[in-house]
Amino acid sequence: MFNATNREKSFMSLKVFGLTIVSILVLAIAGMSQDLPPTNAQMQTIPSGSYVIAMDNTKQNIGANFNLKAYGLVNHLLQNGIPVLWAIKSGKTKDTNDFTVNAKRIKPTAISTASLGFAGGPFIVRQENAAAALPLITAFGNNVAVYETTASASIDIRYTLTHKPLIAVGLANGSNSDIHKRVFNDAGIPDYIDYDDSTVNATSCVTLIAQPHVDAANGDPHVANYRQFSLSGGNVFYQCKAIETYENDLVNGLFQTTAGWTLANSSSTNLNYPNPDMPLSQFIGGIDGDQSGYETDFVLGGGSSLQNGTFASAQNRFGAQAYIATTSKVFYGGPGGMIFELGGHDYRGSGTASTNIEDLNAQRMLLNAVFVPPTRPFGCGLDTPTIYGYKSAQMTTDVDSDGAINPGDTITWTINYVNVGAVTVNSFQINDTLPAGMTYVGPLTVTVGGGATASANVGYAGTGGLLAAGAVLPPNGRITVQVKATISLSYIPPGTLNNQTGATGTELSSTVINSDNIDATTIGTQGTFPPPPAGSVPQTQNSSIDPTSVPVVAVPTAANASYSGRIVTVGGAGIRGAVVTLYNTSTMQTHSATSNTFGDFTIQDLPIGDFYILSITHRRYWFPISNTGFVVTDDVVGDKIIGMN
């Protein structure tokens, strides 16, 4: 009976060779990369308006028990430069939810908002990339179920996918390569190529090599090539006979064991699924443990033990504890270098595709392997640029000192763009058109960090690009721009001033990276950047523009001024019955008061900042000060106005 858990056995296998400092470091690096168990939760706040590609059987079952085209959509987005998050809850039990959120279905047909649990390793497009993703989702079609979140949620994100999958299907055994090609075709993934084993090496520009069956009499002479590829961060998927051919090569194989596997072929249907929070295991339900083929399942050979952190995704529950699906990692310089092994010959079939959920789940193992991030040479061009933009708004001039944003105040937007990916973006540009009701106040302020190069566009006047031509945003780079504008006095509050920037660049293709609201973002989630400047104002959520909307309010009535004084004769006696009138040239309104017995008068509720014309009338007196003008900036108290006979 197998008493230790599979995760424990992964670590126990290292003790066979002595738990040295090197092996401790290997485990630490593997834990950080999230490629091997145990993993750590990596929580992100996913904003409302993000898209979720469902991966469970109850939501992604339109036209099939499970619609494999969901994987094709993820691939389609990555190929077009849209980063995709893979949500896998660390430590989850089999078939439980990865997260729950209020969401509505938007594709292929609309379903109203509800609180929904998403399981099976769903994929997410963050809200800031949703606008660029939507036309791609629509064009892809294929009845893929896509949901839009209607509330924010804290979600455990295993990977931020930025690689563009390019799959090599090994040709070592001729037509058997069709076993995997048919699965990729069913999923709507055309990005695979035939690959000659003799050309595989450490610099091969593919992300995954899939070997469904290799039946060489004395093994494949190119196992050493595969080792080079794996040790450089490439991922490999061995199936059926290929497991024995590559794993049991005692010179260049042994990717998961110290002395190879032995065929079991126990044909058991009583399976368990350890490590359900690992990428290969993202499916709901089980797989066929009795699938025909040369190598249905396998056990450790005599004197053999697990190595390279090998863990099981599927194994027989009783008896010989035969393995059906396993994973290990042989590269520790970053993500990738993963070895996936799956027993069973052909879960899809050469004719009409199997619709059995257990067969579909085994195919999902292969498709899951496609999206596990690799490490490949930068020159291969297989990485998607990963750029995030954030904005804050600061009131830098408060003309009436009331603490609220009013007409006449000046706002400074601080815009940060950071590169958290592996691809340098050249000809980087940030475009910003100020909203109606604002007047640009120059000059722009541009600062850079992390090796970025940029300077201000001196010709900017409120619309167009903020940067001079030739800006470069490298990995870990940051470009910060401050834009200052004044709210016009003619702007009629209350309302909101919506301001959205969009970044473009050569490597971004047609993708525009819109800015997000730094006030609602956890600092550090998508890179390191300065916090909002002191005095920044809260920005409001806006469904049509995310979410850089600044509220503008009217000047409070309590801030209005009054004008008071005394109408007197040359000798100083009060004049009763004088009519004092102030005409507001902005509003074209008149404000009047009549002097009392002592000549005193007061005019209330005069909007400050406006220009007024004074007039005074009386049946016996005339007033030299009449028809003069002035701006009311505060209360006017005690003016003495002399009337002449």
matplotlib code that plots the C-alpha trace (Angstrom):
import matplotlib.pyplot as plt

x = [0.0, 1.3, 1.5, 3.2, 1.5, 2.8, 4.1, 6.0, 7.4, 8.7, 10.8, 11.7, 13.2, 15.7, 16.9, 18.0, 20.9, 21.4, 19.5, 22.3, 22.3, 22.0, 18.8, 17.4, 18.0, 16.5, 13.3, 13.2, 13.6, 10.9, 8.5, 9.1, 8.4, 5.1, 6.0, 6.2, 4.2, 3.8, 2.8, 2.1, -1.1, -0.4, -3.5, -4.4, -7.4, -9.2, -11.3, -14.9, -15.1, -12.5, -13.3, -13.3, -12.9, -14.7, -13.0, -15.5, -17.9, -21.0, -20.2, -17.9, -20.2, -21.9, -22.2, -20.0, -19.4, -16.5, -15.7, -12.0, -12.1, -11.7, -8.0, -8.0, -9.4, -6.7, -4.1, -5.7, -5.5, -1.8, -0.9, -2.4, -0.5, -3.2, -1.7, -3.9, -4.0, -4.3, -6.3, -5.5, -6.2, -3.2, -4.0, -7.5, -9.1, -10.1, -12.9, -13.5, -13.8, -10.7, -12.8, -16.3, -17.3, -20.4, -20.3, -22.5, -22.0, -21.3, -20.4, -21.7, -25.0, -25.8, -26.8, -27.5, -25.3, -25.1, -22.7, -20.7, -18.0, -15.3, -13.3, -11.0, -8.3, -10.2, -8.3, -8.8, -8.3, -7.9, -10.2, -7.5, -7.0, -10.7, -11.3, -8.5, -9.6, -13.3, -13.0, -10.6, -13.1, -15.9, -14.0, -12.8, -16.4, -16.7, -19.3, -16.7, -18.3, -16.8, -18.0, -17.5, -17.1, -19.4, -17.6, -13.9, -12.5, -9.3, -8.1, -5.1, -3.2, -0.8, 0.7, 0.5, 0.8, 2.7, 4.3, 3.0, 2.7, 4.5, 4.3, 6.7, 5.2, 7.9, 8.2, 10.3, 7.5, 5.8, 2.0, 1.7, 2.3, -1.4, -2.5, -1.5, -2.2, -5.9, -6.2, -4.7, -7.0, -10.1, -9.0, -8.6, -4.8, -3.1, 0.3, 2.2, 4.9, 6.4, 9.9, 12.7, 14.3, 17.8, 17.3, 16.1, 18.6, 18.9, 18.1, 15.1, 12.4, 9.4, 7.6, 6.5, 7.7, 4.9, 6.0, 2.9, 4.7, 8.3, 8.8, 12.5, 13.9, 16.9, 15.4, 15.6, 19.2, 18.3, 17.3, 20.4, 18.8, 15.7, 17.7, 19.4, 16.0, 14.6, 17.6, 17.3, 13.7, 11.7, 8.7, 8.2, 5.2, 5.8, 2.9, 2.6, 5.6, 7.6, 7.7, 9.8, 11.9, 12.9, 12.7, 14.5, 17.5, 20.0, 22.5, 20.4, 16.9, 15.9, 13.9, 11.7, 13.4, 16.8, 16.7, 13.6, 10.0, 8.6, 5.4, 2.5, -0.5, -2.8, -5.9, -7.3, -10.3, -9.9, -7.8, -6.9, -5.7, -3.0, -1.9, -5.2, -3.8, -1.1, -1.5, -1.6, -4.5, -6.9, -10.0, -13.2, -13.8, -11.4, -9.6, -9.8, -7.3, -7.9, -7.1, -5.4, -1.8, 1.7, 2.1, -1.1, 0.5, 3.9, 5.7, 9.2, 11.7, 13.9, 16.1, 14.5, 13.2, 11.6, 13.8, 13.5, 10.5, 8.4, 4.7, 1.6, -1.4, -3.2, -2.4, -4.1, -5.6, -4.8, -2.4, 0.9, 0.3, 1.0, 1.4, -0.7, 0.3, 3.4, 5.3, 8.8, 11.1, 14.7, 15.4, 15.6, 16.7, 13.1, 9.8, 9.7, 11.9, 8.8, 8.6, 5.0, 4.4, 1.0, 0.1, -2.4, -2.1, -4.9, -7.7, -9.2, -9.4, -8.5, -12.1, -14.9, -13.6, -14.5, -17.1, -16.5, -15.6, -12.8, -11.2, -11.7, -10.0, -6.9, -6.8, -7.0, -3.8, -2.0, -3.6, -2.8, 0.8, 0.7, 0.1, 2.6, 5.2, 8.6, 11.8, 13.0, 15.7, 14.6, 15.5, 12.8, 10.1, 7.7, 7.0, 4.1, 4.9, 3.4, 2.8, 0.6, -0.5, -1.7, -2.9, -3.5, -5.1, -3.9, -5.6, -2.6, -4.5, -7.6, -8.8, -11.5, -9.6, -12.7, -11.0, -13.4, -12.7, -14.5, -14.4, -11.2, -9.1, -6.1, -5.6, -2.3, -2.5, 0.5, 0.7, 3.0, 3.6, 5.7, 7.1, 6.8, 7.4, 10.5, 10.1, 11.4, 8.8, 10.3, 8.7, 6.7, 4.0, 1.4, -1.6, -3.9, -6.7, -7.9, -11.6, -13.9, -14.0, -10.2, -7.4, -3.9, -1.2, 2.3, 5.0, 4.8, 7.1, 8.7, 10.8, 12.2, 13.5, 14.8, 16.6, 13.7, 14.4, 11.8, 11.4, 8.4, 6.7, 7.1, 4.3, 1.7, -1.2, -3.9, -4.3, -2.1, 1.2, 2.9, 6.3, 8.8, 9.5, 11.9, 10.9, 11.9, 10.3, 12.5, 11.8, 11.6, 11.4, 9.1, 8.0, 6.2, 4.4, 2.7, -0.1, -1.5, -4.8, -7.3, -11.0, -12.6, -14.9, -17.5, -17.7, -21.1, -20.9, -21.7, -20.2, -17.0, -14.0, -13.0, -9.4, -7.9, -4.5, -3.6, -0.1, 1.2, 4.5, 6.1, 6.0, 2.5, 1.2, -2.4, -2.9, -3.5, -2.7, -5.2, -4.3, -6.0, -6.7, -3.8, -6.1, -7.9, -4.7, -2.5, 0.9, 3.4, 0.8, 1.8, 5.2, 7.0, 6.0, 5.7, 2.6, 0.1, 1.5, 0.5, -2.9, -4.2, -8.0, -10.1, -11.2, -14.6, -15.4, -16.9, -18.2, -17.1, -13.7, -11.5, -11.6, -10.0, -13.0, -12.6, -15.8, -16.4, -18.8, -20.3, -19.0, -21.0, -23.5, -21.9, -18.8, -20.8, -20.0, -22.0, -21.7, -22.7, -22.2, -23.9, -25.4, -24.8, -25.0, -21.9, -22.4, -22.6, -26.3, -27.9, -29.9, -33.0, -34.6, -31.5, -31.6, -28.2, -27.9, -25.0, -25.2, -23.4, -21.8, -21.3, -24.8, -26.6, -28.4, -29.1, -28.8, -30.4, -31.0, -32.6, -31.0, -32.8, -33.3, -29.6, -28.6, -27.4, -27.7, -26.6, -26.7, -26.4, -25.4, -23.0, -21.1, -17.4, -15.0, -17.5, -17.4, -20.1, -21.3, -22.6, -25.5, -27.3, -30.6, -32.5, -35.2, -33.2, -29.6, -27.1, -23.9, -20.6, -19.5, -22.5, -21.6, -18.2, -17.2, -15.2, -14.6, -16.1, -13.5, -14.7, -17.2, -17.2, -18.1, -18.5, -18.3, -19.4, -21.2, -21.8, -24.9, -24.8, -27.8]
y = [0.0, 3.5, 5.3, 8.6, 11.3, 11.9, 15.3, 13.7, 11.1, 13.8, 15.2, 11.8, 10.9, 13.7, 12.3, 9.2, 11.2, 13.3, 16.5, 18.8, 22.6, 22.4, 20.3, 22.7, 25.6, 23.6, 23.1, 26.8, 27.9, 25.4, 26.7, 30.3, 29.3, 27.6, 24.7, 22.0, 21.4, 22.7, 26.1, 29.4, 31.5, 34.5, 36.6, 39.4, 41.7, 41.1, 44.1, 44.2, 44.0, 41.3, 38.2, 34.6, 31.7, 28.9, 25.6, 23.4, 20.9, 22.8, 26.2, 25.1, 22.4, 24.2, 21.6, 19.0, 17.5, 19.9, 22.4, 22.0, 25.1, 27.0, 26.2, 27.4, 30.8, 31.2, 30.4, 32.9, 35.6, 34.9, 34.8, 38.3, 39.8, 39.6, 38.4, 35.7, 34.8, 31.1, 30.9, 27.7, 27.8, 26.5, 23.5, 23.0, 19.5, 17.7, 19.4, 22.3, 25.9, 28.0, 31.2, 32.6, 35.9, 37.8, 37.4, 37.4, 35.4, 37.4, 34.7, 32.9, 34.2, 36.5, 35.2, 37.6, 38.2, 35.6, 34.5, 31.8, 29.3, 28.7, 25.4, 23.4, 26.1, 29.0, 31.6, 35.4, 38.5, 41.5, 44.4, 46.7, 44.2, 43.4, 46.0, 44.7, 41.1, 41.4, 41.6, 38.6, 36.6, 37.5, 36.6, 33.2, 32.2, 28.3, 28.5, 29.2, 30.3, 33.6, 35.5, 39.1, 39.8, 42.4, 42.8, 42.7, 39.6, 38.4, 35.4, 33.0, 33.4, 30.6, 32.1, 35.2, 33.7, 35.8, 33.2, 32.5, 28.7, 27.0, 23.2, 20.8, 17.4, 14.8, 12.7, 9.9, 7.4, 8.7, 8.9, 8.5, 12.2, 12.5, 11.3, 14.8, 16.8, 15.7, 17.0, 20.3, 20.6, 19.8, 22.5, 25.1, 25.4, 25.6, 26.6, 23.4, 22.1, 18.8, 18.4, 16.2, 14.8, 15.3, 19.1, 19.5, 21.4, 24.0, 26.8, 25.3, 28.0, 26.0, 26.1, 22.4, 19.2, 16.5, 12.9, 10.6, 7.4, 6.4, 2.7, 2.6, -0.9, 0.4, 3.6, 7.0, 8.1, 11.7, 11.5, 13.7, 16.4, 16.4, 16.7, 19.8, 21.3, 20.5, 21.8, 25.1, 25.6, 23.9, 21.7, 18.1, 15.8, 12.1, 9.7, 5.9, 4.1, 7.4, 7.2, 4.1, 5.2, 8.5, 7.9, 4.5, 5.8, 5.4, 7.8, 10.8, 10.0, 9.5, 12.7, 11.5, 8.4, 7.2, 3.9, 4.0, 2.8, -0.7, -1.4, -2.2, -2.1, -2.9, -1.6, -0.3, 2.1, 2.8, 6.0, 8.8, 12.2, 13.6, 17.2, 18.6, 22.1, 21.5, 22.6, 19.1, 18.2, 21.0, 19.1, 18.1, 14.4, 11.5, 9.9, 6.5, 4.3, 1.4, 3.1, 0.8, 1.1, -0.2, 1.7, 2.3, 2.8, 2.3, 1.6, 2.2, -0.4, -2.4, 0.0, 3.0, 6.0, 9.3, 12.4, 16.0, 16.6, 14.1, 14.0, 12.2, 13.7, 10.3, 6.9, 3.6, 3.8, 0.2, -2.6, -1.7, 2.0, 2.3, 5.8, 7.1, 10.7, 12.3, 15.6, 16.6, 19.7, 19.6, 23.3, 25.7, 28.9, 30.1, 28.7, 25.6, 22.6, 20.5, 16.8, 15.5, 11.8, 10.2, 6.6, 5.4, 5.5, 7.6, 9.2, 11.0, 8.3, 8.5, 8.8, 10.8, 12.3, 10.6, 12.6, 10.6, 13.0, 10.7, 10.8, 14.5, 15.0, 13.0, 15.3, 18.2, 17.1, 17.5, 20.9, 22.0, 21.3, 23.7, 26.7, 25.9, 28.7, 27.8, 29.6, 30.1, 32.3, 35.9, 35.8, 33.3, 36.0, 33.7, 36.1, 38.6, 42.0, 42.6, 46.2, 47.8, 51.4, 53.2, 56.7, 58.9, 62.3, 65.1, 68.5, 70.9, 74.2, 74.7, 78.2, 78.4, 76.2, 74.1, 70.7, 69.7, 69.7, 72.7, 74.8, 76.8, 74.1, 72.4, 68.7, 66.9, 63.3, 61.1, 58.3, 55.2, 52.5, 49.5, 46.5, 43.3, 41.0, 39.8, 41.8, 45.3, 47.6, 50.0, 53.2, 53.3, 56.0, 57.1, 58.9, 61.1, 63.4, 65.7, 65.7, 68.6, 71.3, 71.2, 73.4, 72.0, 73.6, 72.8, 71.6, 67.8, 66.2, 62.8, 60.6, 57.1, 54.1, 50.6, 51.4, 53.0, 56.0, 58.7, 62.4, 64.8, 65.7, 69.4, 69.8, 68.3, 70.7, 68.4, 65.7, 63.0, 61.5, 62.5, 61.2, 62.3, 59.7, 56.8, 56.0, 52.5, 50.5, 47.5, 44.6, 46.1, 49.6, 52.4, 55.7, 58.3, 61.3, 64.1, 66.0, 69.2, 70.8, 73.4, 72.9, 75.7, 78.1, 77.4, 73.7, 73.2, 70.8, 68.3, 65.8, 63.7, 64.3, 61.1, 60.7, 57.5, 57.0, 54.3, 53.0, 51.6, 50.3, 48.2, 44.9, 45.5, 45.2, 46.6, 46.2, 49.4, 49.2, 51.3, 52.8, 51.6, 53.5, 53.2, 54.0, 50.6, 48.6, 46.6, 48.1, 45.5, 43.1, 44.0, 45.5, 48.1, 51.7, 54.8, 55.2, 58.0, 61.5, 63.0, 64.8, 62.5, 62.4, 59.2, 58.4, 56.9, 53.7, 54.3, 51.4, 52.9, 54.1, 52.3, 53.9, 57.3, 59.6, 62.6, 64.0, 67.8, 69.5, 73.0, 75.7, 75.3, 78.0, 78.5, 79.8, 82.7, 86.2, 89.2, 92.9, 95.3, 99.0, 102.3, 105.0, 108.5, 112.2, 114.4, 115.2, 111.5, 111.1, 107.8, 107.8, 105.7, 104.0, 103.8, 100.8, 99.0, 96.6, 94.2, 92.8, 89.5, 89.5, 85.7, 84.7, 87.9, 87.9, 90.9, 91.1, 94.0, 95.5, 98.7, 100.8, 101.2, 104.3, 104.4, 103.9, 100.3, 97.5, 93.9, 91.9, 88.1, 85.0, 86.5, 83.7, 84.4, 84.8, 86.6, 90.2, 92.6, 96.1, 98.3, 100.6, 102.8, 104.8, 107.2, 109.7, 112.6, 111.6, 110.5, 108.5, 109.0, 105.3, 103.9, 101.9, 100.8, 97.1, 94.7, 90.9, 89.6, 87.3, 87.5, 89.3, 93.1, 94.7, 98.4, 100.2, 103.8, 105.2, 109.0, 110.4, 113.8, 116.2]
z = [0.0, -0.9, 2.4, 1.5, -0.5, -3.9, -3.0, 0.0, -2.4, -4.7, -1.9, -0.5, -3.8, -3.4, -0.1, -1.9, -3.2, 0.0, 0.7, -0.1, -0.1, -3.9, -3.7, -1.2, -3.6, -6.4, -4.4, -3.5, -7.1, -8.2, -5.6, -6.8, -10.4, -9.4, -11.7, -9.0, -5.8, -3.3, -4.8, -3.1, -3.6, -5.8, -5.3, -7.7, -7.6, -10.9, -11.7, -12.8, -16.6, -17.0, -19.2, -17.9, -20.3, -18.5, -18.2, -16.3, -17.8, -16.8, -18.5, -21.3, -22.7, -25.6, -28.4, -26.6, -23.1, -23.0, -25.8, -26.5, -28.6, -25.3, -25.6, -29.1, -28.0, -25.4, -28.0, -30.4, -27.9, -27.1, -30.7, -31.1, -28.2, -25.4, -22.1, -20.4, -16.8, -15.7, -12.5, -10.5, -6.7, -4.7, -2.5, -4.0, -3.9, -7.0, -9.0, -6.6, -7.6, -8.3, -7.5, -7.3, -8.7, -10.0, -13.7, -16.8, -20.0, -23.1, -25.6, -27.6, -26.2, -23.2, -19.8, -17.0, -14.0, -11.2, -8.6, -10.4, -9.4, -12.0, -11.9, -14.0, -14.3, -16.0, -18.1, -17.5, -19.6, -17.3, -17.8, -19.2, -22.1, -22.6, -25.3, -27.5, -26.8, -27.6, -31.4, -31.3, -29.2, -31.5, -34.6, -33.1, -32.3, -32.1, -29.3, -26.6, -23.4, -22.2, -19.1, -18.0, -14.3, -12.9, -9.6, -8.6, -7.0, -5.4, -7.4, -7.2, -10.5, -11.2, -14.4, -16.4, -19.9, -22.4, -24.7, -28.1, -28.3, -31.1, -30.9, -32.5, -33.2, -33.4, -36.6, -35.1, -35.8, -38.9, -39.0, -35.2, -35.1, -36.2, -32.7, -31.3, -34.4, -34.4, -30.8, -31.7, -34.8, -32.7, -30.2, -33.0, -32.4, -35.8, -34.4, -34.7, -37.0, -37.9, -36.3, -37.1, -33.9, -35.3, -35.4, -31.8, -29.6, -26.8, -29.1, -30.9, -31.3, -30.2, -26.8, -26.5, -28.3, -28.4, -29.0, -29.1, -30.0, -30.8, -31.6, -32.5, -32.0, -30.0, -28.8, -30.4, -31.1, -30.5, -26.8, -26.1, -28.3, -26.2, -23.0, -24.4, -25.3, -21.8, -19.9, -21.8, -20.6, -23.3, -22.4, -23.6, -23.7, -24.0, -24.6, -24.7, -26.2, -26.2, -22.4, -22.4, -25.4, -23.8, -20.1, -20.1, -22.0, -19.2, -20.7, -21.8, -20.5, -16.9, -16.8, -14.0, -12.6, -11.5, -13.4, -15.6, -15.7, -16.0, -17.9, -15.7, -18.0, -15.1, -17.0, -13.8, -13.8, -10.1, -10.3, -8.0, -9.0, -6.7, -7.0, -8.5, -8.2, -10.9, -14.5, -16.1, -13.8, -14.8, -15.9, -14.2, -13.6, -14.5, -17.5, -19.0, -17.0, -19.4, -22.7, -25.1, -26.2, -25.7, -22.4, -20.6, -17.2, -15.6, -12.3, -11.0, -12.2, -9.9, -7.9, -9.6, -7.7, -8.6, -9.2, -10.5, -8.3, -10.2, -9.1, -10.3, -11.9, -12.3, -10.9, -9.9, -6.5, -5.5, -6.3, -7.9, -7.7, -11.4, -12.8, -15.7, -15.9, -14.3, -14.4, -13.5, -14.0, -15.2, -15.7, -12.7, -14.4, -14.7, -16.0, -18.3, -18.6, -17.8, -18.7, -19.0, -19.5, -20.3, -20.8, -23.4, -27.1, -28.6, -26.6, -29.5, -32.2, -35.9, -37.1, -35.5, -32.3, -29.0, -27.0, -23.8, -21.0, -19.8, -23.3, -23.5, -20.1, -21.3, -24.3, -22.0, -20.3, -23.6, -24.2, -20.6, -21.3, -24.3, -21.9, -19.2, -19.7, -21.2, -21.3, -24.9, -26.5, -26.9, -30.5, -31.2, -30.9, -29.0, -26.2, -26.0, -24.6, -21.2, -20.5, -17.8, -17.5, -14.4, -13.7, -10.7, -10.5, -8.3, -7.7, -7.9, -7.9, -5.7, -6.6, -3.9, -1.3, -0.7, -1.2, -4.0, -7.7, -9.2, -12.4, -12.4, -10.6, -12.1, -12.3, -12.8, -14.2, -13.4, -16.0, -15.4, -18.0, -16.9, -18.8, -16.7, -19.7, -21.5, -24.7, -25.4, -27.0, -29.5, -30.8, -27.6, -27.5, -25.0, -26.6, -24.5, -25.6, -22.9, -22.3, -23.4, -20.7, -20.0, -21.1, -21.3, -19.2, -20.3, -20.2, -20.0, -17.4, -18.4, -16.2, -16.9, -15.0, -15.5, -18.7, -20.5, -22.9, -23.5, -23.7, -23.9, -27.2, -27.1, -29.7, -27.5, -26.9, -25.4, -28.0, -29.6, -28.4, -25.1, -26.1, -28.7, -31.4, -30.6, -27.0, -25.8, -23.0, -22.1, -19.6, -16.1, -17.7, -16.6, -18.3, -16.2, -17.7, -15.9, -17.8, -16.3, -17.3, -16.0, -15.8, -17.8, -15.9, -18.6, -17.5, -15.9, -12.9, -11.5, -13.8, -14.5, -16.6, -18.3, -19.3, -20.7, -22.2, -24.7, -25.3, -28.6, -29.9, -32.7, -30.8, -29.6, -33.2, -33.3, -29.5, -27.5, -23.8, -21.9, -18.5, -15.3, -12.1, -9.7, -6.8, -7.2, -7.9, -5.5, -5.9, -7.1, -8.6, -12.2, -11.5, -9.4, -10.0, -7.8, -5.6, -6.4, -5.6, -2.2, -2.6, -5.3, -5.5, -5.6, -9.1, -9.9, -11.7, -15.1, -17.3, -20.6, -19.6, -17.0, -14.5, -14.8, -14.2, -11.9, -10.3, -10.7, -8.3, -8.3, -6.0, -2.7, -1.9, 1.4, -0.4, -2.1, -1.1, 0.2, -0.5, 2.2, 3.0, 3.8, 1.6, 3.1, 2.3, 2.0, 5.7, 6.7, 7.3, 6.2, 2.9, 3.0, -0.1, -2.3, -4.6, -4.9, -7.8, -8.9, -12.4, -12.9, -16.4, -16.4, -15.4, -16.6, -13.3, -11.1, -7.3, -5.4, -2.0, -0.7, 2.0, 5.4, 7.6, 8.5, 4.9, 5.5, 2.8, 2.2, -1.0, -0.3, -2.4, -4.9, -6.8, -6.2, -9.1, -11.3, -12.6, -11.4, -12.5, -9.7, -10.1, -7.5, -7.9, -5.7, -6.5, -4.9, -5.1, -7.7, -7.1, -8.8, -8.1, -10.1, -13.3, -12.0, -12.2, -10.1, -9.4, -6.2, -4.6, -1.0, 1.2, 0.8, 4.1, 5.1, 1.7, 2.3, -0.8, -0.9, -2.7, -4.3, -4.6]

ax = plt.figure().add_subplot(projection="3d")
ax.plot(x, y, z, "-o")
ax.set_aspect("equal")
plt.show()
